[in-house]
Amino acid sequence: MWLDLSTFQTVVASTPLVAIDLVVRNRRGDVFLGLRVNRPAYGFWFVPGGRIQKNESLDSAFRRITLDELGRTFERASARLLGVFEHFYDDSVFANAGAGPDTHYVVLSYCLELDDDPTLQPPVEQHQHYRWWPQDELRFSPRVHKHTRAYF
C-alpha cells in the first residue's frame, strides 16, 4: 500500500521505515551500485533497494523491489541474508539537509549472486548512473555511501 505524500511525510518524521537492500554481485564478485539522484544519500553510490509496503510479505517485497530496481524478478530464496542494519540520515526525500524530517531505516540486506552474465535494466528515477564496482575499490571509496560500505 502506497501512502499519499502528506501521510508518508508524517511517517518519515515519526517512525523508522523498513527496507530491503540488494547487494548484487556478478560472477567476478563485482558489486552493482547506482549513483543516487534523490535524498537521502543524494550524490553517493549506493546499492539498489526499496521500502517494504504495509501488508506486503518479505517474499512479495523482494520480488517487487528486484523488478523495480534491477528490471528482473528474483526470489528471496535465491539470496543470502547479510543481516539487519540501521541507517540514519539527517535529511529525507522531502527536504534538504537540516530543513525537514530526518530519516531512519531498518534495513534487511540481502546478497544476490548472479551466475550468468547479468542483463539488468535498472530505472533512472533514483540513480543517475550504474556500474559494477570491485569490492576492494568500493570499500574505501568516499564516493560510496558509508551505509553501503558497511555491508562489506
N, C-alpha and C positions, 0 to 999 in steps of 0.2 A: 504494500500500500504506500503510494507516494503521498506526501503531505503538501498542502499549499505552502507558499513561501513564508507567510506570517507564522503559521504553526511551526514550520521547520525551524525558523529563526528562534522561536521560544524554546524548542527542544535543544538546539545547539547551545543556547545560553544557560540551560538548566540541567542538562544530564549528559552522560557520555554517549557517544554513538558506537555501535558495534559494526565492525567491518571485517572483510576478508582481503588480505594482500596476497599477491601471487608472485612468488619467486620462480620465474620461468627460466629454465636452463636448456641450452641446446646440447648436442652430443659432445661438444668440445668443453662444456662446462661454463660457457659464457652466459651472462645473465641479461635478460631483456628489460631495458629501462626506457622510460619516456620522460621528456623534458616538460615539466608542468607549466601550464599557461593560466592556471587559476589558483586561488587560495583555498586552503592553506598549502604551504610548500611551493608557492609560486617561484619559478625560475630555477628549481632544482630538478635533478634527475631522480626519478622515483619508480618503484615497482608499480605495475598495474594493480588495481584493486577497486573495491567498492563497498558501500554500506549494505548491510542486511536489512531488509524491509520487515515491518511488523507482520507477524503471522507467516513469514517465509521460512521454510526449513533450511538447514545448512546446505543440504544437497541441492535444493532448488536455487538457493542463493549462489552457490558455487557455479552451477550451470549458467545462470543468467550473467553473473559477473565475468566468467570466461568468454561468453559470447559477446558481451558489451565491450570488454577491454581487449580481447585478442582476436575477435572475429571468428572464433571457433568455440564449440561447446566441448568442455571436458567434464568428466565425472570427478567428484571429490575423492572417490575411492582410488583414483589413479594418482593422487597426490599424497605427499607426506606432510603431516602437521609438524611445523618447526617450533611452534609454541604460541603462547599468548603474550602480547606486547601492549604497552601503553604508549600512546602518542599524545603529547601535549603541544599545542600551538598557541601563540599569542594572538593570532588572527583567525578569521573564518572566511567562508565563501561570501559572507555578507559585507565585509568591511576590510579596509587596510589595517595593518598592524596598529593596535592601540585605539582604534576608533569604533570597535564593535565587539561582539562577543568573542571570547576565545573558544578554542575547540579542544575537546578531549575525546580521543578514540580508544576503544578497547579492540585490539586487532588480533584476529586469528590468522597467522601467517602459514601459508602452505607452499611447499616446493613442488613444482610441476616439471618433471624432466621429460624432454621431448626427444625420442629416439630417432625419429625421421627428420628429414630436412624441413624445419618448421616454415610453414607458409602462414604467417599471421597477418591479419588485416585489422589493425587497431584503429580506433577512431581518432579524430583530431580535436575533439571538443575539450579534452583535458590535458593533452600533451601535444606539443608543437612538433617534436621530432622523436624518433625512436631509434635505438641502436642496441647492439649486443655488446656488453662490457665484459672484458676479462675480470674475473673475481678479484685478482690481485690489484688491478687498477682501481676498481670501484671502492674497495675497502679503504683507500687512503685519499680519494679524490674529494676536495672540498665542494666540488660541483654536485656530488651525490649527497642527498639529504641524510642527515645523521640517523633518521629512523630507518632508512633503507640500509645504511651501513651496519646498523645494529643486528640485522639478520645474518651477518657473516662474522 
